[in-house]
Amino acid sequence: MNYKVVILDIDGTIVPHGKTVSHATKNAIQLLKDKNLEVVIATGRAPYFSTTVIEETGVDSMIFFNGSYVYHEGKEIYQNAIDKSILKRIHQLSGDYQHPLTFLSGTSFKATDLSHPFVVEAYSHDPWKPELAQPRYWMDQDIYQLFLHCNLEEEIHYKAKIPELDFRRWSSGAKTCDVNLTKSNKAVGITKLLDRLGIAPDEAVAFGDGLNDIEMLSLVGMGVAMGAASDELKQAANMVTLSAEEDGVVYGLKQLGLI
């Protein structure tokens, strides 16, 4: 297949957890560009969590917030904020259960409780820390994603009462999950970008490691799961490569003859 674009997740894919992009991965991305292949980043992260990775890789077409915010060559081409009526419902429900929320806008992120142990744990390994959300923050800003800080078994209350939202754990055992619109995922954002590029999904390769990558790997012509990915993601993939710690993206690109 004559692939025209390579789509890369960040955490656990081009960035091993707790580390930075390796020289080998940076070189591989440059080789792709030298061969006139489009390189795209598709992440659950916000733009302001991705600045260093974008600078290190030189990639300027990106999907953020699991598909809700899309840039092509540094310019916004698509955004899908969560409706205020939905935000009001989750805000009220989280207050009833005393579960903190982090609200993520296009330019900032703020949490309803900075001292809660689940919030502290969520940001304990990151250089960024939230500020305290003022009562009207979610009303005054376009919110593209939330983090719900609660135990796994407590998600059921939200899923039952707010079907418009999708809840995905950061990892097994994590006390935090991504909250996105049910009809918004990486595949939606990627489709918007591929339409702009004039590239068909079957001409795309995508690498990912998380449950938020299932739709993406299922959409493209060659979906590649990282070696440390869950069995569920591997079943959705066409191919499994090595882990991020083993430069799995580089290995996979070589196996596909792209570098």
C-alpha atoms as an extended CHARMM CRD file, in Angstrom:
* protein
*
       259  EXT
         1         1  MET       CA              0.0000000000        0.0000000000        0.0000000000  PROA      1               0.0000000000
         2         2  ASN       CA              1.2370000000        3.4860000000       -0.8400000000  PROA      2               0.0000000000
         3         3  TYR       CA              0.7190000000        5.1740000000        2.5140000000  PROA      3               0.0000000000
         4         4  LYS       CA              0.6400000000        8.9800000000        2.5430000000  PROA      4               0.0000000000
         5         5  VAL       CA              0.2890000000        9.9090000000        6.2150000000  PROA      5               0.0000000000
         6         6  VAL       CA              1.5370000000        8.5850000000        9.5650000000  PROA      6               0.0000000000
         7         7  ILE       CA             -0.5130000000        9.4390000000       12.6530000000  PROA      7               0.0000000000
         8         8  LEU       CA              1.1360000000        9.2030000000       16.0620000000  PROA      8               0.0000000000
         9         9  ASP       CA             -0.2660000000        9.1460000000       19.5750000000  PROA      9               0.0000000000
        10        10  ILE       CA              1.9570000000       10.7550000000       22.2270000000  PROA      10              0.0000000000
        11        11  ASP       CA              1.8910000000        9.0580000000       25.6440000000  PROA      11              0.0000000000
        12        12  GLY       CA              3.0100000000        5.4490000000       25.5480000000  PROA      12              0.0000000000
        13        13  THR       CA              3.6470000000        5.7110000000       21.8100000000  PROA      13              0.0000000000
        14        14  ILE       CA              6.2460000000        8.3210000000       20.8320000000  PROA      14              0.0000000000
        15        15  VAL       CA              6.7970000000        9.2890000000       24.4600000000  PROA      15              0.0000000000
        16        16  PRO       CA              7.4960000000        6.4710000000       26.9270000000  PROA      16              0.0000000000
        17        17  HSD       CA              5.6080000000        7.1890000000       30.1500000000  PROA      17              0.0000000000
        18        18  GLY       CA              7.5840000000        9.6330000000       32.2560000000  PROA      18              0.0000000000
        19        19  LYS       CA             10.2130000000       10.1990000000       29.5600000000  PROA      19              0.0000000000
        20        20  THR       CA             10.7720000000       12.2680000000       26.4070000000  PROA      20              0.0000000000
        21        21  VAL       CA             10.8090000000       11.6100000000       22.6710000000  PROA      21              0.0000000000
        22        22  SER       CA             13.9170000000        9.5320000000       21.8590000000  PROA      22              0.0000000000
        23        23  HSD       CA             16.5020000000       10.5630000000       19.2820000000  PROA      23              0.0000000000
        24        24  ALA       CA             15.6140000000        7.4900000000       17.2310000000  PROA      24              0.0000000000
        25        25  THR       CA             11.9430000000        8.5050000000       17.0860000000  PROA      25              0.0000000000
        26        26  LYS       CA             12.8050000000       12.1080000000       16.1970000000  PROA      26              0.0000000000
        27        27  ASN       CA             15.0380000000       10.8440000000       13.3940000000  PROA      27              0.0000000000
        28        28  ALA       CA             12.2930000000        8.5280000000       12.1400000000  PROA      28              0.0000000000
        29        29  ILE       CA              9.8200000000       11.4250000000       11.9860000000  PROA      29              0.0000000000
        30        30  GLN       CA             12.3140000000       13.4850000000       10.0090000000  PROA      30              0.0000000000
        31        31  LEU       CA             12.8700000000       10.5800000000        7.5950000000  PROA      31              0.0000000000
        32        32  LEU       CA              9.1130000000       10.4100000000        6.9990000000  PROA      32              0.0000000000
        33        33  LYS       CA              9.0410000000       14.1250000000        6.2150000000  PROA      33              0.0000000000
        34        34  ASP       CA             12.0270000000       13.7640000000        3.9010000000  PROA      34              0.0000000000
        35        35  LYS       CA              9.9960000000       11.1800000000        1.9590000000  PROA      35              0.0000000000
        36        36  ASN       CA              7.0990000000       13.6860000000        1.7310000000  PROA      36              0.0000000000
        37        37  LEU       CA              4.8370000000       11.7150000000        4.0500000000  PROA      37              0.0000000000
        38        38  GLU       CA              2.5040000000       13.7710000000        6.2130000000  PROA      38              0.0000000000
        39        39  VAL       CA              3.1060000000       13.3060000000        9.9380000000  PROA      39              0.0000000000
        40        40  VAL       CA              0.2510000000       14.0180000000       12.3550000000  PROA      40              0.0000000000
        41        41  ILE       CA             -0.0070000000       13.8720000000       16.1420000000  PROA      41              0.0000000000
        42        42  ALA       CA             -3.3100000000       12.5890000000       17.5810000000  PROA      42              0.0000000000
        43        43  THR       CA             -3.5250000000       12.8050000000       21.3520000000  PROA      43              0.0000000000
        44        44  GLY       CA             -5.8750000000       13.0020000000       24.2860000000  PROA      44              0.0000000000
        45        45  ARG       CA             -3.6970000000       15.8310000000       25.5540000000  PROA      45              0.0000000000
        46        46  ALA       CA             -4.5630000000       19.5160000000       25.4140000000  PROA      46              0.0000000000
        47        47  PRO       CA             -2.4260000000       21.8100000000       23.2020000000  PROA      47              0.0000000000
        48        48  TYR       CA             -0.6970000000       23.2710000000       26.2670000000  PROA      48              0.0000000000
        49        49  PHE       CA              0.3010000000       19.7830000000       27.4530000000  PROA      49              0.0000000000
        50        50  SER       CA              1.8800000000       19.0700000000       24.0680000000  PROA      50              0.0000000000
        51        51  THR       CA              4.1080000000       22.0950000000       23.4160000000  PROA      51              0.0000000000
        52        52  THR       CA              7.4190000000       20.3520000000       24.1170000000  PROA      52              0.0000000000
        53        53  VAL       CA              6.5670000000       17.3130000000       21.9830000000  PROA      53              0.0000000000
        54        54  ILE       CA              5.4340000000       19.5150000000       19.0970000000  PROA      54              0.0000000000
        55        55  GLU       CA              8.6610000000       21.5140000000       19.2640000000  PROA      55              0.0000000000
        56        56  GLU       CA             10.8170000000       18.3780000000       19.4500000000  PROA      56              0.0000000000
        57        57  THR       CA              9.1100000000       16.6580000000       16.5220000000  PROA      57              0.0000000000
        58        58  GLY       CA              8.3780000000       19.6820000000       14.3370000000  PROA      58              0.0000000000
        59        59  VAL       CA              4.8910000000       18.3450000000       13.5950000000  PROA      59              0.0000000000
        60        60  ASP       CA              2.3420000000       21.0760000000       12.8500000000  PROA      60              0.0000000000
        61        61  SER       CA             -0.8240000000       19.0850000000       12.1160000000  PROA      61              0.0000000000
        62        62  MET       CA             -2.4370000000       17.8330000000       15.3100000000  PROA      62              0.0000000000
        63        63  ILE       CA             -5.5730000000       16.3610000000       16.8470000000  PROA      63              0.0000000000
        64        64  PHE       CA             -6.0780000000       17.2760000000       20.5140000000  PROA      64              0.0000000000
        65        65  PHE       CA             -8.6260000000       16.3620000000       23.2100000000  PROA      65              0.0000000000
        66        66  ASN       CA             -9.2620000000       12.9260000000       21.6530000000  PROA      66              0.0000000000
        67        67  GLY       CA            -10.5710000000       14.4520000000       18.4280000000  PROA      67              0.0000000000
        68        68  SER       CA            -12.3650000000       17.6060000000       19.5750000000  PROA      68              0.0000000000
        69        69  TYR       CA             -9.7600000000       20.1370000000       18.4300000000  PROA      69              0.0000000000
        70        70  VAL       CA             -7.8790000000       19.8870000000       15.1220000000  PROA      70              0.0000000000
        71        71  TYR       CA             -5.0250000000       21.8850000000       13.6150000000  PROA      71              0.0000000000
        72        72  HSD       CA             -3.6530000000       21.7020000000       10.0740000000  PROA      72              0.0000000000
        73        73  GLU       CA             -0.2500000000       23.3380000000        9.6140000000  PROA      73              0.0000000000
        74        74  GLY       CA             -0.7280000000       25.2520000000       12.8430000000  PROA      74              0.0000000000
        75        75  LYS       CA             -4.1940000000       26.6100000000       11.9890000000  PROA      75              0.0000000000
        76        76  GLU       CA             -7.4160000000       25.4980000000       13.6580000000  PROA      76              0.0000000000
        77        77  ILE       CA             -9.7510000000       23.7270000000       11.2290000000  PROA      77              0.0000000000
        78        78  TYR       CA            -12.2210000000       22.0250000000       13.5850000000  PROA      78              0.0000000000
        79        79  GLN       CA            -13.4200000000       22.3260000000       17.1590000000  PROA      79              0.0000000000
        80        80  ASN       CA            -16.2930000000       20.6920000000       19.0230000000  PROA      80              0.0000000000
        81        81  ALA       CA            -16.8450000000       22.0540000000       22.5210000000  PROA      81              0.0000000000
        82        82  ILE       CA            -19.0720000000       20.2830000000       25.0470000000  PROA      82              0.0000000000
        83        83  ASP       CA            -22.5350000000       21.8450000000       25.2740000000  PROA      83              0.0000000000
        84        84  LYS       CA            -23.1370000000       23.9300000000       28.3980000000  PROA      84              0.0000000000
        85        85  SER       CA            -26.2580000000       21.9390000000       29.3140000000  PROA      85              0.0000000000
        86        86  ILE       CA            -24.1500000000       18.7630000000       29.4650000000  PROA      86              0.0000000000
        87        87  LEU       CA            -21.4580000000       20.5170000000       31.4970000000  PROA      87              0.0000000000
        88        88  LYS       CA            -24.1110000000       21.7080000000       33.9330000000  PROA      88              0.0000000000
        89        89  ARG       CA            -25.3210000000       18.1540000000       34.4990000000  PROA      89              0.0000000000
        90        90  ILE       CA            -21.8900000000       16.6580000000       35.1500000000  PROA      90              0.0000000000
        91        91  HSD       CA            -20.9630000000       19.6130000000       37.3400000000  PROA      91              0.0000000000
        92        92  GLN       CA            -24.0710000000       19.0610000000       39.4700000000  PROA      92              0.0000000000
        93        93  LEU       CA            -23.6220000000       15.2900000000       39.6010000000  PROA      93              0.0000000000
        94        94  SER       CA            -19.9480000000       15.5180000000       40.5710000000  PROA      94              0.0000000000
        95        95  GLY       CA            -20.9430000000       17.9230000000       43.3270000000  PROA      95              0.0000000000
        96        96  ASP       CA            -23.5360000000       15.4660000000       44.6130000000  PROA      96              0.0000000000
        97        97  TYR       CA            -20.9320000000       12.6790000000       44.7640000000  PROA      97              0.0000000000
        98        98  GLN       CA            -18.1210000000       15.0260000000       45.8440000000  PROA      98              0.0000000000
        99        99  HSD       CA            -15.8900000000       13.9940000000       42.9570000000  PROA      99              0.0000000000
       100       100  PRO       CA            -13.5250000000       16.6820000000       41.6670000000  PROA      100             0.0000000000
       101       101  LEU       CA            -13.4760000000       17.6950000000       37.9930000000  PROA      101             0.0000000000
       102       102  THR       CA            -10.7820000000       19.2630000000       35.8660000000  PROA      102             0.0000000000
       103       103  PHE       CA            -12.1490000000       21.4360000000       33.0540000000  PROA      103             0.0000000000
       104       104  LEU       CA             -9.9750000000       21.8000000000       29.9520000000  PROA      104             0.0000000000
       105       105  SER       CA            -10.4870000000       24.7410000000       27.6190000000  PROA      105             0.0000000000
       106       106  GLY       CA             -8.4430000000       25.5140000000       24.5280000000  PROA      106             0.0000000000
       107       107  THR       CA             -5.9810000000       27.6230000000       26.5050000000  PROA      107             0.0000000000
       108       108  SER       CA             -6.1460000000       26.5870000000       30.1790000000  PROA      108             0.0000000000
       109       109  PHE       CA             -7.2360000000       23.8970000000       32.6320000000  PROA      109             0.0000000000
       110       110  LYS       CA             -8.6570000000       24.2920000000       36.1120000000  PROA      110             0.0000000000
       111       111  ALA       CA             -9.8110000000       21.8590000000       38.7980000000  PROA      111             0.0000000000
       112       112  THR       CA            -12.6520000000       22.1660000000       41.2750000000  PROA      112             0.0000000000
       113       113  ASP       CA            -10.5250000000       20.8750000000       44.1720000000  PROA      113             0.0000000000
       114       114  LEU       CA             -6.7340000000       21.1460000000       44.2570000000  PROA      114             0.0000000000
       115       115  SER       CA             -6.2110000000       19.2950000000       47.5430000000  PROA      115             0.0000000000
       116       116  HSD       CA             -8.2220000000       16.1340000000       46.8220000000  PROA      116             0.0000000000
       117       117  PRO       CA             -5.8400000000       13.1210000000       46.8210000000  PROA      117             0.0000000000
       118       118  PHE       CA             -7.0770000000       11.9000000000       43.4140000000  PROA      118             0.0000000000
       119       119  VAL       CA             -6.3460000000       15.3230000000       41.8920000000  PROA      119             0.0000000000
       120       120  VAL       CA             -2.9180000000       15.4620000000       43.5270000000  PROA      120             0.0000000000
       121       121  GLU       CA             -2.1670000000       11.9590000000       42.2230000000  PROA      121             0.0000000000
       122       122  ALA       CA             -3.3380000000       12.8140000000       38.7080000000  PROA      122             0.0000000000
       123       123  TYR       CA             -0.7480000000       15.5610000000       38.3000000000  PROA      123             0.0000000000
       124       124  SER       CA              2.0130000000       14.1290000000       40.4900000000  PROA      124             0.0000000000
       125       125  HSD       CA              4.2310000000       13.0710000000       37.5690000000  PROA      125             0.0000000000
       126       126  ASP       CA              3.5990000000       16.0470000000       35.2860000000  PROA      126             0.0000000000
       127       127  PRO       CA              5.2930000000       19.4500000000       35.0250000000  PROA      127             0.0000000000
       128       128  TRP       CA              1.8960000000       21.1590000000       34.7270000000  PROA      128             0.0000000000
       129       129  LYS       CA             -0.4450000000       21.8100000000       37.6480000000  PROA      129             0.0000000000
       130       130  PRO       CA             -4.0320000000       23.0610000000       37.5190000000  PROA      130             0.0000000000
       131       131  GLU       CA             -5.3080000000       26.2500000000       39.0670000000  PROA      131             0.0000000000
       132       132  LEU       CA             -8.5160000000       26.3740000000       41.0970000000  PROA      132             0.0000000000
       133       133  ALA       CA            -11.5990000000       26.6930000000       38.8980000000  PROA      133             0.0000000000
       134       134  GLN       CA            -13.7860000000       29.6650000000       39.7040000000  PROA      134             0.0000000000
       135       135  PRO       CA            -17.5220000000       28.8160000000       39.9320000000  PROA      135             0.0000000000
       136       136  ARG       CA            -18.2680000000       30.1780000000       36.4430000000  PROA      136             0.0000000000
       137       137  TYR       CA            -15.1450000000       28.8790000000       34.6970000000  PROA      137             0.0000000000
       138       138  TRP       CA            -16.9510000000       26.1600000000       32.7570000000  PROA      138             0.0000000000
       139       139  MET       CA            -19.6660000000       28.6110000000       31.7580000000  PROA      139             0.0000000000
       140       140  ASP       CA            -17.3110000000       31.3270000000       30.5610000000  PROA      140             0.0000000000
       141       141  GLN       CA            -14.9570000000       29.0720000000       28.5460000000  PROA      141             0.0000000000
       142       142  ASP       CA            -15.4100000000       26.6050000000       25.6960000000  PROA      142             0.0000000000
       143       143  ILE       CA            -14.6570000000       23.2510000000       27.3460000000  PROA      143             0.0000000000
       144       144  TYR       CA            -13.4250000000       20.4490000000       25.0870000000  PROA      144             0.0000000000
       145       145  GLN       CA            -12.6240000000       17.7750000000       27.6520000000  PROA      145             0.0000000000
       146       146  LEU       CA            -12.8440000000       17.0310000000       31.3650000000  PROA      146             0.0000000000
       147       147  PHE       CA            -11.0360000000       14.8060000000       33.8110000000  PROA      147             0.0000000000
       148       148  LEU       CA            -13.2770000000       13.0690000000       36.3300000000  PROA      148             0.0000000000
       149       149  HSD       CA            -11.4190000000       12.1000000000       39.4930000000  PROA      149             0.0000000000
       150       150  CYS       CA            -13.1310000000        9.0900000000       41.0800000000  PROA      150             0.0000000000
       151       151  ASN       CA            -12.8530000000        5.3310000000       41.5510000000  PROA      151             0.0000000000
       152       152  LEU       CA            -13.6180000000        3.0990000000       38.5890000000  PROA      152             0.0000000000
       153       153  GLU       CA            -16.7880000000        1.6360000000       40.0990000000  PROA      153             0.0000000000
       154       154  GLU       CA            -18.1800000000        5.1480000000       40.6540000000  PROA      154             0.0000000000
       155       155  GLU       CA            -18.1810000000        5.9370000000       36.9230000000  PROA      155             0.0000000000
       156       156  ILE       CA            -21.4360000000        4.0040000000       36.5510000000  PROA      156             0.0000000000
       157       157  HSD       CA            -23.4580000000        6.8770000000       38.0220000000  PROA      157             0.0000000000
       158       158  TYR       CA            -22.2210000000        9.2440000000       35.3290000000  PROA      158             0.0000000000
       159       159  LYS       CA            -22.5460000000        6.7890000000       32.4510000000  PROA      159             0.0000000000
       160       160  ALA       CA            -26.1510000000        6.0590000000       33.3750000000  PROA      160             0.0000000000
       161       161  LYS       CA            -27.2260000000        9.6770000000       33.7650000000  PROA      161             0.0000000000
       162       162  ILE       CA            -25.1160000000       11.4410000000       31.1030000000  PROA      162             0.0000000000
       163       163  PRO       CA            -25.0470000000        9.1710000000       28.0150000000  PROA      163             0.0000000000
       164       164  GLU       CA            -23.7840000000       12.0580000000       25.8830000000  PROA      164             0.0000000000
       165       165  LEU       CA            -20.3770000000       11.6500000000       27.5280000000  PROA      165             0.0000000000
       166       166  ASP       CA            -17.7510000000        8.9290000000       27.2410000000  PROA      166             0.0000000000
       167       167  PHE       CA            -15.5140000000        7.9730000000       30.1960000000  PROA      167             0.0000000000
       168       168  ARG       CA            -12.1290000000        6.2940000000       29.6720000000  PROA      168             0.0000000000
       169       169  ARG       CA             -9.6060000000        5.5030000000       32.4090000000  PROA      169             0.0000000000
       170       170  TRP       CA             -6.0750000000        6.7860000000       31.9740000000  PROA      170             0.0000000000
       171       171  SER       CA             -4.8330000000        3.3100000000       32.8650000000  PROA      171             0.0000000000
       172       172  SER       CA             -5.9060000000        0.3240000000       34.9380000000  PROA      172             0.0000000000
       173       173  GLY       CA             -5.9490000000        1.3810000000       38.5660000000  PROA      173             0.0000000000
       174       174  ALA       CA             -5.9770000000        5.0990000000       37.7490000000  PROA      174             0.0000000000
       175       175  LYS       CA             -8.2540000000        7.3420000000       39.8110000000  PROA      175             0.0000000000
       176       176  THR       CA             -8.8820000000        9.6520000000       36.8500000000  PROA      176             0.0000000000
       177       177  CYS       CA            -10.5730000000        9.2640000000       33.4820000000  PROA      177             0.0000000000
       178       178  ASP       CA            -10.8650000000       11.3450000000       30.3190000000  PROA      178             0.0000000000
       179       179  VAL       CA            -14.3700000000       12.6470000000       29.6930000000  PROA      179             0.0000000000
       180       180  ASN       CA            -15.2850000000       13.4530000000       26.0920000000  PROA      180             0.0000000000
       181       181  LEU       CA            -18.4070000000       13.6860000000       24.0000000000  PROA      181             0.0000000000
       182       182  THR       CA            -19.5980000000       10.1860000000       23.1020000000  PROA      182             0.0000000000
       183       183  LYS       CA            -19.6760000000       11.0600000000       19.4050000000  PROA      183             0.0000000000
       184       184  SER       CA            -16.2150000000       12.6170000000       19.5110000000  PROA      184             0.0000000000
       185       185  ASN       CA            -13.0390000000       10.5120000000       19.3160000000  PROA      185             0.0000000000
       186       186  LYS       CA             -9.7060000000       10.5180000000       17.5370000000  PROA      186             0.0000000000
       187       187  ALA       CA            -11.2320000000        8.9910000000       14.3860000000  PROA      187             0.0000000000
       188       188  VAL       CA            -13.5990000000       11.9770000000       14.0710000000  PROA      188             0.0000000000
       189       189  GLY       CA            -10.7570000000       14.4870000000       14.2970000000  PROA      189             0.0000000000
       190       190  ILE       CA             -8.5540000000       12.4620000000       11.9620000000  PROA      190             0.0000000000
       191       191  THR       CA            -11.3420000000       12.2800000000        9.3720000000  PROA      191             0.0000000000
       192       192  LYS       CA            -11.6170000000       16.0920000000        9.4280000000  PROA      192             0.0000000000
       193       193  LEU       CA             -7.8740000000       16.4070000000        8.8700000000  PROA      193             0.0000000000
       194       194  LEU       CA             -7.6690000000       13.7200000000        6.1680000000  PROA      194             0.0000000000
       195       195  ASP       CA            -10.4810000000       15.4520000000        4.3010000000  PROA      195             0.0000000000
       196       196  ARG       CA             -8.4320000000       18.6660000000        4.3610000000  PROA      196             0.0000000000
       197       197  LEU       CA             -5.3510000000       16.7880000000        3.1200000000  PROA      197             0.0000000000
       198       198  GLY       CA             -7.2640000000       14.8930000000        0.4330000000  PROA      198             0.0000000000
       199       199  ILE       CA             -6.0500000000       11.5710000000        1.8240000000  PROA      199             0.0000000000
       200       200  ALA       CA             -8.2650000000        8.4950000000        2.2170000000  PROA      200             0.0000000000
       201       201  PRO       CA             -8.2710000000        6.6420000000        5.5670000000  PROA      201             0.0000000000
       202       202  ASP       CA             -6.8740000000        3.4840000000        3.9480000000  PROA      202             0.0000000000
       203       203  GLU       CA             -3.8160000000        5.5320000000        2.8880000000  PROA      203             0.0000000000
       204       204  ALA       CA             -3.0190000000        6.2670000000        6.5530000000  PROA      204             0.0000000000
       205       205  VAL       CA             -0.9040000000        4.4980000000        9.1730000000  PROA      205             0.0000000000
       206       206  ALA       CA             -1.5960000000        5.1270000000       12.8650000000  PROA      206             0.0000000000
       207       207  PHE       CA              0.2820000000        4.1270000000       16.0220000000  PROA      207             0.0000000000
       208       208  GLY       CA             -1.3520000000        4.0470000000       19.4680000000  PROA      208             0.0000000000
       209       209  ASP       CA             -1.3200000000        2.3320000000       22.8450000000  PROA      209             0.0000000000
       210       210  GLY       CA             -4.4860000000        3.3090000000       24.7260000000  PROA      210             0.0000000000
       211       211  LEU       CA             -8.1830000000        2.5620000000       24.7390000000  PROA      211             0.0000000000
       212       212  ASN       CA             -8.7400000000        6.0460000000       23.2800000000  PROA      212             0.0000000000
       213       213  ASP       CA             -6.8720000000        4.8070000000       20.1740000000  PROA      213             0.0000000000
       214       214  ILE       CA             -9.3210000000        2.0190000000       19.2550000000  PROA      214             0.0000000000
       215       215  GLU       CA            -11.3780000000        4.1120000000       16.8200000000  PROA      215             0.0000000000
       216       216  MET       CA             -8.2430000000        5.5710000000       15.2670000000  PROA      216             0.0000000000
       217       217  LEU       CA             -6.6050000000        2.2090000000       14.5950000000  PROA      217             0.0000000000
       218       218  SER       CA             -9.8920000000        0.8570000000       13.2710000000  PROA      218             0.0000000000
       219       219  LEU       CA            -10.2870000000        3.7910000000       10.8590000000  PROA      219             0.0000000000
       220       220  VAL       CA             -6.9540000000        3.7160000000        9.0570000000  PROA      220             0.0000000000
       221       221  GLY       CA             -5.5300000000        1.3070000000        6.5260000000  PROA      221             0.0000000000
       222       222  MET       CA             -2.7480000000        0.2030000000        8.8790000000  PROA      222             0.0000000000
       223       223  GLY       CA             -3.4140000000        0.4280000000       12.6010000000  PROA      223             0.0000000000
       224       224  VAL       CA             -0.3880000000       -0.3790000000       14.7380000000  PROA      224             0.0000000000
       225       225  ALA       CA             -0.6880000000       -1.1520000000       18.4550000000  PROA      225             0.0000000000
       226       226  MET       CA              2.2920000000       -0.6380000000       20.7240000000  PROA      226             0.0000000000
       227       227  GLY       CA              3.7500000000       -3.6910000000       22.4440000000  PROA      227             0.0000000000
       228       228  ALA       CA              2.5350000000       -2.6150000000       25.8920000000  PROA      228             0.0000000000
       229       229  ALA       CA             -1.0280000000       -1.9260000000       24.6990000000  PROA      229             0.0000000000
       230       230  SER       CA             -4.0350000000       -3.7850000000       26.0670000000  PROA      230             0.0000000000
       231       231  ASP       CA             -5.3270000000       -6.9090000000       24.3590000000  PROA      231             0.0000000000
       232       232  GLU       CA             -8.4680000000       -4.9720000000       23.4070000000  PROA      232             0.0000000000
       233       233  LEU       CA             -6.4430000000       -2.4430000000       21.4120000000  PROA      233             0.0000000000
       234       234  LYS       CA             -4.2450000000       -5.1260000000       19.8540000000  PROA      234             0.0000000000
       235       235  GLN       CA             -7.3720000000       -6.8650000000       18.5740000000  PROA      235             0.0000000000
       236       236  ALA       CA             -8.3890000000       -3.6430000000       16.8250000000  PROA      236             0.0000000000
       237       237  ALA       CA             -4.9640000000       -3.2970000000       15.1830000000  PROA      237             0.0000000000
       238       238  ASN       CA             -3.5550000000       -4.7300000000       11.9640000000  PROA      238             0.0000000000
       239       239  MET       CA             -0.1010000000       -5.0770000000       13.4880000000  PROA      239             0.0000000000
       240       240  VAL       CA              1.6470000000       -5.0220000000       16.8750000000  PROA      240             0.0000000000
       241       241  THR       CA              5.0650000000       -3.4290000000       17.3180000000  PROA      241             0.0000000000
       242       242  LEU       CA              7.4610000000       -3.0870000000       20.2650000000  PROA      242             0.0000000000
       243       243  SER       CA              6.7920000000       -0.8900000000       23.3000000000  PROA      243             0.0000000000
       244       244  ALA       CA              7.5180000000        2.8370000000       23.4420000000  PROA      244             0.0000000000
       245       245  GLU       CA             10.5270000000        2.1010000000       25.6870000000  PROA      245             0.0000000000
       246       246  GLU       CA             11.8910000000       -0.0600000000       22.8570000000  PROA      246             0.0000000000
       247       247  ASP       CA             11.2780000000        2.6060000000       20.1710000000  PROA      247             0.0000000000
       248       248  GLY       CA              8.2960000000        0.6840000000       18.8790000000  PROA      248             0.0000000000
       249       249  VAL       CA              7.2990000000        3.3940000000       16.4010000000  PROA      249             0.0000000000
       250       250  VAL       CA             10.7180000000        3.2100000000       14.7540000000  PROA      250             0.0000000000
       251       251  TYR       CA             10.5610000000       -0.5850000000       14.6110000000  PROA      251             0.0000000000
       252       252  GLY       CA              7.0540000000       -0.5310000000       13.1760000000  PROA      252             0.0000000000
       253       253  LEU       CA              7.9300000000        2.0250000000       10.4980000000  PROA      253             0.0000000000
       254       254  LYS       CA             10.8640000000       -0.1340000000        9.4420000000  PROA      254             0.0000000000
       255       255  GLN       CA              8.6720000000       -3.2260000000        9.3070000000  PROA      255             0.0000000000
       256       256  LEU       CA              6.3030000000       -1.3620000000        7.0170000000  PROA      256             0.0000000000
       257       257  GLY       CA              9.1340000000       -0.1550000000        4.8090000000  PROA      257             0.0000000000
       258       258  LEU       CA              8.3610000000        3.5050000000        5.4830000000  PROA      258             0.0000000000
       259       259  ILE       CA             11.8590000000        4.3860000000        6.7410000000  PROA      259             0.0000000000
